[in-house]
């Protein structure tokens, strides 16, 4: 293992680590409680002090999860959409009548909930609405303004108005399998992650296409910085940041490449307030990277397993990480 | 961080075959035998599985084309998602079986394992098993290109429902199959009765297992009757290696009008600097035509055997082991595909000889 990071500032000693009991697939903060989502059945609630508490949530694999800071919504292969709170209580919010896998979940304005099973997307606001995508749904995201859901599928993404069922959804087209979708915080750009090692995007005002490529493998983790100026992404042995300032966003511009390492970046998490990105790598390394100058802080030394979960608390004081091998921790950065 | 060993990856068996050939019967057999193994099954038609199996997942069989303009670069997108979800329950099953619909082309399924890094890391393709209906295959081959693909692509072929055809008809079907695929292991079965190890745990895509590329002779699967023995007796006389461009002697020579296999040998070592650019360019150019390829190569100045395999445009290869002192360092490649430019391929290969 190379020692290219010898001598950088480290916060590793401020870590409260524990064994999650299974591979960690996601982590979300509810206040100062970190909720580690395991690949199967349960979530682990943990704070900086004390032992974690296990909550049984699904009868099977947990396929997707999302949080608004108050609760964690999850979808499982048991066909259930569940809600888990900071008290460690879990309940079923909805379930698929055919017990299909709930592949994706999303949270929208006023507590609206969206999920998908196969080709169908559902939104539950005041009423339950259904949308039949042209093919299997690859990802869901609410647009930041209004009540609209972006649904990624093969050959593009559809923008659906759940409250106007008569209105045909708008389709943004691009050949290939679109697996995840995200909107820039100002709502001007829509970006999808594809099966191929690339991102695709559209400027919504004029539907102009944006291609962001050069990755080693497909991008499985991405996030917007606090002001929406950058889109941080995984998929290469460096942190790749696409610039979204200005009316053209990344069009015609090169990405910023920071924090090169021996292994690929697997997870990214942007600090809620500052232009800092936490990057988790394939060998278990976690770095905090400052965008302005690429300065790094060591948050976790490389270990055996890849980082598969990474998140900041809403106040930016705590960082949580989890690995494929079942290691989990909270780091106190106050 | 080390990559997971092949042994840790969950094996995936792809079951294909035309409607009514006996795929589901085979699947139900596999699931109901008292072998103590647990299988996760991915199917298209839910109702068909007679056994109460814990892990049965419905798939959409959605194939999409990668965005590189190549029509053969297709992937089973739904499989990527399903395998990822299934692997969250890793400890709950020993292997995965993917049953495809009757009209399915096996190539996208196979390519999925080479193209998605996550899938390739956690699972490995074990074999493509095709079930063929002894009575109806010949008809199907006339009107369905998918049926041809399924035969040509397979590692193991079950000629099923042999009780419904005469010995002559059976011989016809076998010959037809051999004409499409000289390299698969063929079994004759009734009601899909076959020992489990003939279809599961084949390691057909394991580079380490590419020991020889010889056309396979018919195996009667232990179900032989008197007439089968007689048939085998014919084979015994022709039990030397098949000639380059012809299928094994003893069977009727059947060349399909469009699907062929080309086998190239060289007793002289190859020049690695010429071979790799040649084969890369060949599969890029002829990718859509080449269904599968396999090779064992000896390079000049290299004491290790190089083995490779490919599906359409995707190639996967590596050094396997040292050549043994008593081993003849013969290089051999086989291509199975449609309308292959035989002369171009032969000339190209010959130009790679050191």
Boltz contact constraints between the chains, C-beta under 6 A:
constraints:
  - contact:
      token1: [A, 39]
      token2: [B, 88]
      max_distance: 6.0
  - contact:
      token1: [A, 40]
      token2: [B, 88]
      max_distance: 6.0
  - contact:
      token1: [A, 40]
      token2: [B, 89]
      max_distance: 6.0
  - contact:
      token1: [A, 61]
      token2: [B, 85]
      max_distance: 6.0
  - contact:
      token1: [A, 61]
      token2: [B, 88]
      max_distance: 6.0
  - contact:
      token1: [A, 61]
      token2: [B, 89]
      max_distance: 6.0
  - contact:
      token1: [A, 63]
      token2: [B, 85]
      max_distance: 6.0
  - contact:
      token1: [A, 77]
      token2: [B, 85]
      max_distance: 6.0
  - contact:
      token1: [A, 135]
      token2: [B, 62]
      max_distance: 6.0
  - contact:
      token1: [A, 136]
      token2: [B, 60]
      max_distance: 6.0
  - contact:
      token1: [A, 136]
      token2: [B, 62]
      max_distance: 6.0
  - contact:
      token1: [A, 136]
      token2: [B, 78]
      max_distance: 6.0
  - contact:
      token1: [A, 154]
      token2: [B, 64]
      max_distance: 6.0
  - contact:
      token1: [A, 175]
      token2: [B, 67]
      max_distance: 6.0
  - contact:
      token1: [A, 176]
      token2: [B, 67]
      max_distance: 6.0
  - contact:
      token1: [A, 177]
      token2: [B, 64]
      max_distance: 6.0
  - contact:
      token1: [A, 177]
      token2: [B, 77]
      max_distance: 6.0
  - contact:
      token1: [A, 196]
      token2: [B, 66]
      max_distance: 6.0
  - contact:
      token1: [A, 196]
      token2: [B, 67]
      max_distance: 6.0
  - contact:
      token1: [A, 217]
      token2: [B, 117]
      max_distance: 6.0
  - contact:
      token1: [A, 283]
      token2: [B, 1]
      max_distance: 6.0
